[in-house]
Amino acid sequence: MTSTTDPQTEPQTAPRNGPGPRPGRRNYTLLTAAAVATHLGSQGALIASAFAVLETGGGAGGVGLVAAARTVPLVLFLLVGGALADRLPRHRVMVAANALNCVSQAAFAVLVLTGEPRLWQMMLLSALGGTGQAFFSPANEGMLMSSVSGEQAGRAFALYRMATHGAGIGGAALGGALIAVFGPGWVLAIDAGAFLVAGALRAFLDVGHIPARAPGGGMIADLRDGWREFIGRSWLWTIVVQFAVVNAVVVATEAVYGPVVAKEELGGPGPWGLALAAFGAGTVVGALVMVRRRPRRLLLAGTLSVFALALPAAGLAVPLPVPGLVVMMFATGVSIEVFGICWMTTLHQEIPEEKLSRVASYDMFGSFGMIPVATALAGPAESAFGRTSALWGCAALVVLLTAAVLFVPDVRNMTLRTEPVTGGPADSPAVSADAESAVGRPG
């Protein structure tokens, strides 16, 4: 199914929940511009932080510790961040998180530029950055979803993701070049400036169309309410459980096994960098495809595309020659973007606006929580079973879990629709009557 509506030019006249004017186009433009700014800075900063550790003699172990220092608070504070974003005006949470990221990256840059930073200092600043991200991400997802109308949602999400992926690719390339010329400190400083610009843009977001939150019983009550919303929808929690494992094995494949296979079998880091670039290009192409396509059965189309995430592990297990691996990585990028946009569209149409950030936080917590465990166990698994067997095991887990999710009726039958949802799981069924009549027909 195709869409001809442009979310950046089509006026939006109705809020997602409730009457009144809606400034969706303005918010969407601000959110997209701010996300492009942060992706340009952050992708280069990820490379810069690794080189900052290496330049102080930290080695691969030090790089891993700094990366883990960012990931752990990101996972720990996600649920609190989601509850807070549904309790306070989301744009204030986003601006505060951007301010924390700006300060932490600026301090990191100063340490690198003025001397030799110690490992614990870099870990602390990285942890502050992860904390900011934990509070920012659920608020951003809720704000983005509340800024588009139902019939435009899929295309709007595709354009947003295409812009951010493109910025990420450009930021990584620019960051690598700047590190080579000026060193990592200046790239970290640029990232701090990008957070400053993004926070300023997000300060102008309009939340007047979002209904005021009724006084509640506190943070714990909000978390319980979000959990009930999450666990009450079979399509939601089963896919999050699926991706808890799928994300973990995909990251372990790309972050641990990929570089090793490239070094020993493919000719070094250059071919692996080319494969990762192909994956990035695939995400942009996938978003471009989804600008034009609107699958009728959202989760069926999205879940079928997840099977492609087994390709990188299978390609490395063989291992394929570089051209074949590049093609596989490109196809994987396209496929994961199809899933991502179908998933965002489903959340947009099924989750009440006042609970979007809490549900997003449970989604992110489940999807990211196993990644540190998988990366830590990748080495022992290689020692115990051999690298080839471990990689085939990663591919098999993706295929088996994705096939299992297809047995959930709501996953197979979820249908694209445009009406807003105002209730919880009990009064807003995941499968519409139109979807039920489509059971048994190909999607």
Residue pairs with C-beta under 8 A, 6 or more apart in sequence:
1 293
1 294
1 295
1 296
1 416
2 292
2 293
2 294
3 151
3 152
3 154
3 155
3 291
3 292
3 294
5 151
5 152
5 155
6 155
7 24
7 25
7 28
7 148
7 152
7 155
7 156
7 159
8 25
8 28
8 29
8 159
9 25
10 25
10 152
11 25
12 22
12 23
12 24
12 25
12 148
12 149
12 152
13 21
13 22
14 22
14 149
15 21
15 22
15 146
15 209
15 210
16 22
16 145
16 146
16 149
16 150
16 348
16 353
16 420
17 211
17 352
17 353
17 354
17 420
17 421
17 422
18 209
18 211
20 209
21 209
22 149
22 209
23 206
23 208
23 209
24 147
24 148
24 149
24 209
26 206
27 143
27 146
27 147
27 205
27 206
28 144
28 147
28 148
28 156
28 160
30 201
30 202
30 204
30 205
31 140
31 143
31 144
31 147
31 160
31 202
31 205
32 159
32 160
32 163
32 164
33 201
34 197
34 198
34 199
34 201
34 202
35 140
35 160
35 163
35 164
35 167
35 198
36 163
36 164
36 167
37 167
37 194
37 197
37 198
37 201
38 98
38 194
38 195
38 198
39 164
39 165
39 167
39 168
39 171
40 167
40 168
40 170
40 171
40 174
40 194
41 171
41 190
41 191
41 192
41 193
41 194
41 195
42 168
42 171
42 191
42 194
43 167
43 168
43 169
43 171
43 172
43 175
44 171
44 172
44 174
44 175
44 176
44 178
44 179
44 187
44 190
44 191
45 105
45 175
45 187
45 188
45 190
45 191
46 172
46 175
47 172
47 175
47 176
47 179
47 184
47 187
48 175
48 179
48 184
48 185
48 187
48 188
48 191
49 66
49 108
49 122
49 126
49 184
49 188
50 63
50 66
50 67
51 179
51 184
52 108
52 112
52 117
52 122
52 184
52 185
52 188
53 59
53 62
53 63
53 66
53 119
53 122
54 62
54 63
55 184
56 62
56 116
56 117
56 118
56 119
58 65
58 66
58 119
62 119
65 119
65 123
66 119
66 122
66 123
66 126
67 126
68 372
69 122
69 123
69 124
69 126
69 127
69 130
70 126
70 127
70 129
70 130
70 133
71 130
71 368
71 371
71 372
72 127
72 130
72 372
73 127
73 130
73 131
73 134
74 130
74 131
74 133
74 134
74 368
75 134
75 365
75 368
75 369
75 372
76 134
77 131
77 134
77 135
78 134
78 137
78 138
78 361
78 364
78 365
78 368
79 223
79 226
79 358
79 361
79 362
79 365
80 134
80 135
80 219
80 223
81 93
81 134
81 135
81 136
81 137
81 138
81 139
81 357
81 361
82 138
82 226
82 357
82 358
82 359
82 360
82 361
82 362
82 364
83 219
83 222
83 223
83 226
83 357
83 358
83 361
84 93
84 135
84 139
84 219
85 93
85 135
85 138
85 139
85 142
85 357
85 358
85 361
86 142
86 213
86 222
86 226
86 354
86 355
86 356
86 357
86 358
87 213
87 216
87 219
87 222
89 207
89 210
90 139
90 140
90 142
90 143
90 205
90 207
90 210
90 357
91 139
91 143
91 202
91 203
91 205
91 207
93 135
93 136
93 139
94 136
94 139
94 140
94 143
94 199
94 202
94 205
95 199
95 202
95 203
96 135
97 132
97 133
97 135
97 136
97 139
98 132
98 136
98 195
98 196
98 198
98 199
98 202
99 195
99 199
100 128
100 129
100 131
100 132
100 135
101 128
101 129
101 132
101 133
101 136
101 192
101 195
102 192
102 193
102 195
102 196
102 199
103 128
103 192
104 125
104 126
104 128
104 129
104 132
105 125
105 129
105 188
105 189
105 191
105 192
105 195
106 188
106 189
106 192
107 125
108 117
108 122
108 125
108 126
108 188
108 192
109 185
109 186
109 188
109 189
109 191
109 192
111 117
111 121
111 122
111 125
112 183
112 184
112 185
112 188
113 183
113 185
113 186
113 189
137 360
137 361
137 364
138 357
138 358
138 360
138 361
138 364
139 357
141 344
141 347
141 356
141 357
141 360
142 353
142 356
142 357
142 360
143 205
143 207
144 157
144 160
145 153
145 344
145 347
145 348
145 351
145 353
145 356
146 209
146 210
146 353
146 356
147 156
148 156
148 157
148 348
149 418
150 348
150 349
150 417
150 418
150 419
150 420
151 418
153 344
153 345
153 348
153 349
154 290
154 294
154 341
154 342
154 345
154 416
155 290
155 291
155 294
157 290
157 341
157 344
157 345
157 348
158 287
158 288
158 289
158 290
158 291
158 341
159 287
159 291
161 283
161 287
161 337
161 340
161 341
162 284
162 287
162 288
162 291
165 280
165 283
165 284
165 287
165 337
166 284
168 280
169 277
169 280
169 281
169 284
172 280
175 187
178 186
178 187
178 190
179 187
210 353
210 354
211 353
211 354
213 354
216 222
216 225
222 358
223 358
225 355
225 358
226 355
226 358
226 359
226 361
226 362
227 362
228 424
228 425
229 351
229 352
229 355
229 358
229 359
229 424
229 425
230 236
230 237
230 240
230 358
230 359
230 362
230 363
231 237
232 424
232 425
232 426
233 350
233 410
233 425
233 430
234 408
234 409
234 410
234 411
234 430
235 299
235 346
235 408
235 410
235 411
235 414
235 430
236 350
236 359
236 363
237 366
238 405
238 408
238 411
239 299
239 303
239 343
239 405
239 411
240 362
240 363
240 366
240 367
241 366
242 306
242 401
242 402
242 404
242 405
243 366
243 367
244 366
244 367
244 369
244 370
245 370
245 397
245 401
246 306
246 309
246 397
246 398
246 401
246 402
247 367
247 368
247 370
247 371
248 370
248 371
248 373
248 374
248 375
249 313
249 374
249 394
249 397
249 398
250 309
250 312
250 313
250 394
250 398
251 371
251 374
251 375
252 371
252 374
252 375
252 377
252 378
252 394
253 312
253 313
253 316
253 391
253 394
254 276
254 312
255 375
256 375
256 378
256 379
257 313
257 316
257 378
257 382
257 387
257 390
257 391
257 394
258 272
258 275
258 276
258 312
258 316
259 269
259 272
260 387
261 272
261 316
261 319
261 387
262 268
262 269
262 271
262 272
262 275
263 269
265 319
266 272
266 319
266 322
266 325
267 322
271 322
271 325
274 322
274 326
275 322
275 325
275 326
275 329
276 329
278 326
278 327
278 329
278 330
278 333
279 312
279 329
279 330
279 332
279 333
280 333
281 330
281 333
282 329
282 330
282 331
282 332
282 333
282 334
282 335
282 337
283 333
283 334
283 336
283 337
284 333
284 337
285 330
285 333
285 334
285 337
286 333
286 334
286 335
286 336
286 337
286 338
286 341
287 337
287 341
289 334
289 337
289 338
290 337
290 338
290 341
290 342
294 416
295 301
295 302
295 342
295 416
295 443
296 415
296 416
296 438
296 443
297 412
297 413
297 414
297 415
297 416
297 435
297 438
297 443
298 342
298 345
298 346
298 414
298 415
298 416
299 342
299 343
299 346
299 410
299 411
299 412
299 414
300 406
300 411
300 412
300 413
300 414
300 443
301 338
301 342
301 443
302 338
302 339
302 340
302 341
302 342
302 343
302 346
303 339
303 402
303 405
303 406
303 411
304 406
304 443
305 335
305 336
305 338
305 339
305 342
306 335
306 336
306 339
306 398
306 402
307 335
307 398
307 399
307 402
308 331
308 332
308 334
308 335
308 336
309 332
309 335
309 336
309 398
309 402
310 394
310 395
310 396
310 398
310 399
311 328
311 329
311 331
311 332
311 395
312 325
312 328
312 329
312 332
313 391
313 392
313 394
313 395
313 398
314 328
314 391
314 392
314 395
315 324
315 325
315 328
315 329
316 325
316 391
317 387
317 388
317 391
317 392
317 395
319 325
320 328
345 416
346 414
347 356
347 359
347 360
347 363
349 416
349 417
349 418
349 419
349 420
349 421
350 414
350 421
350 428
350 430
351 359
351 421
352 421
352 422
352 423
352 424
352 428
353 420
355 424
378 390
381 390
381 393
382 390
385 393
405 411
406 412
409 431
409 439
410 430
410 431
412 439
413 431
413 435
413 436
413 438
413 439
414 430
414 431
414 435
415 431
415 432
415 434
415 435
415 438
417 432
417 434
421 428
422 428
